[in-house]
């Protein structure tokens, strides 16, 4: 009984890998040095798996998903390597590797150091980014030759550094070929990701891998560029007038000075008051500049420049209002109709000498000088 159990243990009848892992790329079937594969043994290869037979360090046969009875017909290369005169009719020694061909998704990538980009608006700027990617083993033979070798087990983390390096290296080229301005990066993440896949795929193929997808989650501009964009946005809200911007900047400076801790000593208080006074003067000056930018009009009596809403001239004291001849209500000088009764106020008149049409307030004809 003991001899029968020993013999049964040495002769492998069923070879399979019940994969319960989430990150194993290659699994070597465990064989004791005394274990041997017999003719007519059963090989079970599940979906998203590939079985690779290796004899004395050389890749022999590759099996896709399915169930196989191992014999001379379906393992011709291994049989040839063994050079058995009777074919594969006796037990042999070979290593069996199961390669996981499913797609490994959600792999993270990110830029440890900023990448340089030339932009039409901002010149040369630095970008940082991050996202995810997915890949799978596409050519098991190439993958074992170039990457895996003959380790007992190979996991996703063993390959992550190499894959991330390839992606980050090609991001700069992808952005350059996509020809996207820095301000439009967020709206073109998908186009940039597709370009990264296109550029990086040949390097993945050399390792027997297929780069399935790249997702760009974020490409961030440097902090100083973001501040410029914020200021530009604020200007867009406030308007383009320099006076408005000066008011805004002065108010910001006053707020920052008020929030600045003085340290609790008189010197700090004095400095704070001095800064506040200077900023206050600057604020007043900016307000004056804005006031000076307001459109002017002329006093109807002395011709002095007065504000658009001034009721009395500050130079001569003349009223800038008229009275309605019908109801006596005060109205603005130059108004066409009374705001109280609707009486038409401006009556066109002509020069009695030359017939030129004159303003209602004209005292002399500007054409011939006749008094009207």
C-alpha positions as CSV (number, residue, x, y, z in Angstrom):
1,X,0.0,0.0,0.0
2,X,2.8,2.3,0.9
3,X,4.7,1.6,-2.4
4,X,1.5,2.2,-4.4
5,X,0.9,5.6,-2.7
6,X,4.5,6.5,-3.4
7,X,4.3,5.7,-7.1
8,X,1.0,7.6,-7.4
9,X,2.6,10.7,-5.9
10,X,5.5,10.6,-8.3
11,X,3.3,10.4,-11.5
12,X,1.3,13.6,-12.2
13,X,-2.0,12.8,-13.7
14,X,-3.8,16.3,-13.7
15,X,-2.1,19.6,-14.1
16,X,-4.1,22.8,-13.4
17,X,-4.0,26.2,-11.7
18,X,-7.1,27.2,-9.7
19,X,-6.2,30.9,-9.7
20,X,-7.7,32.7,-6.7
21,X,-5.3,35.7,-6.8
22,X,-5.8,39.1,-8.1
23,X,-2.2,40.1,-8.9
24,X,-0.3,37.0,-10.1
25,X,1.0,37.2,-13.6
26,X,2.8,33.9,-13.8
27,X,2.5,30.8,-11.6
28,X,4.9,27.8,-11.8
29,X,3.2,24.5,-11.1
30,X,4.8,23.0,-8.0
31,X,6.7,19.9,-8.8
32,X,9.0,17.9,-6.5
33,X,12.3,16.9,-8.0
34,X,11.0,13.4,-8.3
35,X,7.6,14.3,-9.9
36,X,7.2,13.3,-13.5
37,X,4.5,13.7,-16.2
38,X,3.1,10.6,-17.7
39,X,1.8,10.1,-21.1
40,X,-2.0,10.7,-21.2
41,X,-1.9,13.0,-18.2
42,X,-4.6,15.7,-18.2
43,X,-3.8,19.4,-18.6
44,X,-6.6,21.9,-17.7
45,X,-6.1,25.5,-18.8
46,X,-8.9,27.8,-17.8
47,X,-10.1,31.0,-19.5
48,X,-7.6,33.9,-19.3
49,X,-4.8,31.4,-18.8
50,X,-1.9,30.0,-21.0
51,X,0.2,27.0,-20.0
52,X,3.8,26.9,-21.0
53,X,6.0,23.8,-20.9
54,X,9.7,24.4,-20.3
55,X,12.3,21.7,-20.6
56,X,15.8,22.3,-19.4
57,X,15.3,26.1,-19.5
58,X,14.0,26.1,-23.1
59,X,10.3,26.9,-23.9
60,X,8.7,23.9,-25.5
61,X,4.9,24.0,-26.1
62,X,2.2,26.6,-25.3
63,X,-1.4,25.7,-24.6
64,X,-4.4,28.0,-24.6
65,X,-7.7,27.5,-22.7
66,X,-9.0,24.0,-22.8
67,X,-8.5,20.4,-21.5
68,X,-5.8,18.3,-23.1
69,X,-4.7,14.7,-22.9
70,X,-0.9,14.9,-23.1
71,X,0.5,12.7,-25.9
72,X,2.9,12.8,-28.8
73,X,0.4,14.5,-31.1
74,X,-0.3,17.6,-29.0
75,X,3.2,18.2,-27.6
76,X,5.4,17.7,-30.6
77,X,8.1,20.1,-29.7
78,X,8.6,18.7,-26.2
79,X,8.7,15.2,-27.7
80,X,11.3,16.3,-30.2
81,X,13.4,17.8,-27.4
82,X,13.3,14.5,-25.5
83,X,14.4,12.5,-28.5
84,X,12.6,9.4,-27.2
85,X,12.7,6.5,-29.7
86,X,9.2,5.5,-28.7
87,X,7.8,9.0,-28.6
88,X,6.1,10.4,-25.5
89,X,5.3,7.0,-24.1
90,X,7.2,7.2,-20.9
91,X,7.4,9.7,-18.0
92,X,9.3,12.9,-18.6
93,X,10.5,15.8,-16.5
94,X,9.3,19.3,-17.5
95,X,8.3,22.6,-15.8
96,X,4.8,23.9,-16.4
97,X,4.1,27.6,-16.1
98,X,0.6,29.1,-16.0
99,X,0.5,32.6,-17.4
100,X,-2.4,34.9,-16.5
101,X,-3.7,36.7,-19.6
102,X,-6.6,38.6,-18.0
103,X,-6.5,42.4,-18.0
104,X,-5.0,44.0,-14.9
105,X,-7.0,47.3,-14.4
106,X,-6.7,50.2,-12.1
107,X,-2.9,50.3,-12.1
108,X,-1.8,53.8,-11.0
109,X,0.8,56.1,-12.6
110,X,2.0,59.5,-11.6
111,X,4.8,62.0,-12.2
112,X,7.4,62.0,-9.4
113,X,9.1,65.0,-11.0
114,X,7.4,67.7,-13.1
115,X,7.6,67.3,-16.9
116,X,8.4,70.3,-19.2
117,X,5.9,71.6,-21.7
118,X,6.2,74.5,-24.2
119,X,3.0,76.5,-24.3
120,X,2.0,79.4,-26.6
121,X,0.4,81.4,-23.8
122,X,2.8,80.8,-20.9
123,X,6.0,79.7,-22.5
124,X,7.8,76.8,-20.9
125,X,5.9,75.4,-18.0
126,X,6.1,72.4,-15.7
127,X,3.2,69.9,-15.4
128,X,2.4,67.2,-12.9
129,X,-0.1,64.5,-13.5
130,X,-1.6,61.2,-12.4
131,X,-4.1,58.5,-13.5
132,X,-4.5,54.8,-14.1
133,X,-3.8,52.3,-16.8
134,X,-4.5,48.7,-17.7
135,X,-2.6,46.0,-19.5
136,X,-2.4,42.2,-20.1
137,X,0.0,39.5,-21.2
138,X,-0.5,39.2,-25.0
139,X,2.4,36.9,-26.0
140,X,3.4,34.4,-23.3
141,X,6.6,33.3,-25.0
142,X,7.9,36.8,-25.4
143,X,6.9,37.7,-21.9
144,X,8.8,34.8,-20.4
145,X,11.9,35.4,-22.5
146,X,12.0,39.2,-21.9
147,X,10.6,39.7,-18.5
148,X,9.7,36.7,-16.4
149,X,12.4,34.2,-16.8
150,X,11.9,31.1,-14.6
151,X,10.8,32.5,-11.2
152,X,8.4,30.5,-9.2
153,X,5.9,33.3,-9.1
154,X,5.6,36.8,-10.7
155,X,3.3,39.5,-9.5
156,X,1.9,42.7,-10.9
157,X,3.9,44.8,-8.5
158,X,7.1,43.3,-10.0
159,X,6.3,44.9,-13.3
160,X,4.6,48.2,-12.1
161,X,7.8,50.3,-12.0
162,X,8.8,49.5,-15.5
163,X,5.3,50.2,-16.9
164,X,4.9,53.5,-15.1
165,X,8.3,54.6,-16.3
166,X,7.3,54.0,-19.9
167,X,4.1,55.9,-19.6
168,X,5.6,58.9,-17.8
169,X,8.4,59.0,-20.3
170,X,5.9,59.3,-23.2
171,X,3.5,61.8,-21.7
172,X,5.6,64.7,-22.9
173,X,5.6,63.4,-26.5
174,X,1.9,62.7,-26.3
175,X,1.1,66.3,-25.1
176,X,3.3,67.8,-27.8
177,X,1.8,65.7,-30.6
178,X,-1.8,66.4,-29.3
179,X,-1.0,70.2,-29.7
180,X,-3.2,71.2,-26.8
181,X,-2.7,74.5,-25.0
182,X,-2.2,74.5,-21.3
183,X,-5.6,76.2,-20.7
184,X,-7.3,73.4,-22.7
185,X,-5.7,70.4,-21.1
186,X,-8.6,69.5,-18.9
187,X,-11.0,69.4,-21.9
188,X,-8.6,67.0,-23.8
189,X,-7.7,64.3,-21.2
190,X,-9.1,61.5,-23.4
191,X,-7.3,62.6,-26.5
192,X,-4.0,62.8,-24.6
193,X,-4.6,59.4,-23.0
194,X,-5.3,57.8,-26.4
195,X,-2.1,59.4,-27.7
196,X,-0.1,58.0,-24.8
197,X,-1.5,54.5,-25.6
198,X,-0.4,55.0,-29.2
199,X,3.1,56.0,-28.4
200,X,3.7,53.5,-25.5
201,X,2.2,50.4,-27.1
202,X,5.3,49.4,-29.1
203,X,7.4,49.3,-26.0
204,X,4.8,47.2,-24.2
205,X,4.7,44.8,-27.1
206,X,8.4,44.2,-26.9
207,X,7.8,42.7,-23.5
208,X,4.9,40.5,-24.7
209,X,2.3,42.9,-23.1
210,X,-0.6,44.8,-24.5
211,X,-1.4,48.3,-23.2
212,X,-5.2,48.3,-23.1
213,X,-6.1,51.7,-21.8
214,X,-4.7,54.8,-20.1
215,X,-6.8,57.2,-18.1
216,X,-5.5,60.8,-17.3
217,X,-7.2,61.9,-14.1
218,X,-5.4,65.2,-13.7
219,X,-2.7,67.4,-15.3
220,X,-1.9,70.3,-12.9
221,X,-0.2,73.5,-13.8
222,X,2.5,75.1,-11.5
223,X,1.2,77.1,-8.5
224,X,2.4,80.4,-9.9
225,X,0.6,79.8,-13.2
226,X,-2.6,78.9,-11.4
227,X,-2.4,82.2,-9.4
228,X,-2.1,84.1,-12.7
229,X,-5.1,82.4,-14.0
230,X,-7.0,83.2,-10.9
231,X,-6.1,86.9,-11.2
232,X,-7.2,86.8,-14.8
233,X,-10.5,85.3,-13.9
234,X,-11.0,88.0,-11.2
235,X,-10.3,90.7,-13.7
236,X,-12.8,89.2,-16.1
237,X,-15.5,89.4,-13.4
238,X,-14.5,93.0,-12.3
239,X,-14.0,94.4,-15.7
240,X,-11.0,95.5,-17.7
241,X,-10.7,99.1,-16.3
242,X,-7.4,99.8,-14.6
243,X,-9.2,101.8,-11.9
244,X,-11.4,98.9,-10.9
245,X,-8.4,96.6,-10.7
246,X,-6.5,99.2,-8.6
247,X,-9.4,99.4,-6.2
248,X,-9.5,95.6,-5.9
249,X,-5.8,95.4,-5.3
250,X,-5.9,98.2,-2.7
251,X,-8.8,96.5,-0.8
252,X,-6.8,93.2,-0.9
253,X,-3.8,94.9,0.6
254,X,-5.8,96.6,3.4
255,X,-7.3,93.2,4.3
256,X,-3.9,91.5,4.3
257,X,-2.4,94.3,6.5
258,X,-5.3,94.0,8.9
259,X,-4.8,90.2,9.2
260,X,-1.0,90.5,9.7
261,X,-0.1,89.8,13.3
262,X,2.0,92.6,14.9
263,X,3.5,90.5,17.6
264,X,2.0,92.5,20.4
265,X,4.6,95.3,20.6
266,X,4.4,99.0,19.9
267,X,6.9,98.9,17.1
268,X,4.7,96.3,15.3
269,X,1.6,98.4,15.9
270,X,3.4,101.5,14.5
271,X,4.5,99.6,11.5
272,X,1.0,98.3,11.0
273,X,-0.5,101.8,11.3
274,X,2.0,103.2,8.9
275,X,1.3,100.5,6.4
276,X,-2.4,101.0,6.9
277,X,-2.1,104.7,6.3
278,X,0.0,104.2,3.2
279,X,-2.4,101.7,1.8
280,X,-5.3,103.9,2.7
281,X,-3.7,106.8,0.8
282,X,-3.1,104.5,-2.1
283,X,-6.8,103.4,-2.0
284,X,-7.9,107.0,-1.9
285,X,-5.7,107.8,-4.8
286,X,-7.1,104.9,-6.8
287,X,-10.6,106.0,-6.0
288,X,-9.8,109.5,-7.2
289,X,-8.4,108.1,-10.4
290,X,-11.6,106.2,-11.0
291,X,-13.6,109.3,-10.2
292,X,-11.4,111.3,-12.7
293,X,-12.1,108.7,-15.3
294,X,-15.9,109.6,-15.2
295,X,-17.2,111.4,-18.2
296,X,-17.5,115.3,-17.9
297,X,-20.0,117.9,-19.0
298,X,-19.9,121.7,-19.3
299,X,-21.7,124.3,-17.1
300,X,-24.4,126.0,-19.1
301,X,-23.2,129.4,-17.7
302,X,-19.5,129.5,-17.2
303,X,-18.3,126.5,-19.2
304,X,-16.5,124.8,-16.3
305,X,-16.2,121.0,-16.3
306,X,-18.7,119.5,-14.0
307,X,-19.8,115.9,-13.1
308,X,-22.6,114.2,-15.1
309,X,-25.0,114.4,-12.2
310,X,-24.0,117.8,-10.7
311,X,-27.1,120.1,-10.1
312,X,-25.2,123.3,-9.4
313,X,-21.9,124.4,-10.9
314,X,-19.2,124.4,-8.2
315,X,-17.5,127.4,-10.0
316,X,-20.3,129.9,-10.5
317,X,-23.2,128.3,-8.6
318,X,-25.5,128.3,-11.7
319,X,-28.3,125.8,-11.5
320,X,-28.1,123.1,-14.1
321,X,-31.9,122.7,-13.9
322,X,-34.7,124.4,-15.9
323,X,-38.4,124.7,-15.0
324,X,-41.3,123.4,-17.1
325,X,-43.2,126.4,-18.6
326,X,-46.5,124.5,-18.1
327,X,-46.4,123.0,-14.6
328,X,-43.3,124.8,-13.1
329,X,-41.6,121.5,-12.2
330,X,-37.8,121.6,-12.1
331,X,-36.2,119.6,-14.9
332,X,-32.7,119.0,-16.1
333,X,-31.3,121.5,-18.4
334,X,-31.4,120.1,-22.0
335,X,-34.3,117.7,-21.2
336,X,-36.7,117.3,-24.2
337,X,-39.8,116.6,-22.1
338,X,-41.0,117.4,-18.6
339,X,-40.9,114.4,-16.3
340,X,-44.0,115.6,-14.4
341,X,-46.5,116.7,-17.2
342,X,-44.8,115.5,-20.3
343,X,-44.6,119.0,-21.9
344,X,-42.2,119.3,-24.7
345,X,-39.4,121.5,-23.5
346,X,-36.9,121.9,-26.4
347,X,-38.4,124.1,-29.0
348,X,-36.4,124.4,-32.2
349,X,-35.8,128.0,-33.4
350,X,-34.2,129.5,-36.4
351,X,-32.1,132.5,-37.0
352,X,-34.3,135.4,-38.2
353,X,-31.5,136.6,-40.5
354,X,-30.0,133.5,-42.1
355,X,-32.6,130.8,-41.2
356,X,-30.1,128.4,-39.5
357,X,-31.7,126.0,-37.0
358,X,-30.5,126.9,-33.5
359,X,-30.6,125.4,-30.1
360,X,-33.3,126.5,-27.8
361,X,-30.7,128.1,-25.5
362,X,-28.8,129.9,-28.2
363,X,-28.6,133.7,-27.9
364,X,-26.6,134.4,-31.0
365,X,-26.5,132.7,-34.4
366,X,-23.2,130.8,-34.8
367,X,-23.5,131.3,-38.6
368,X,-24.1,135.0,-39.0
369,X,-23.8,136.4,-35.4
370,X,-27.4,137.7,-35.4
371,X,-28.8,138.1,-31.9
372,X,-31.8,135.9,-31.3
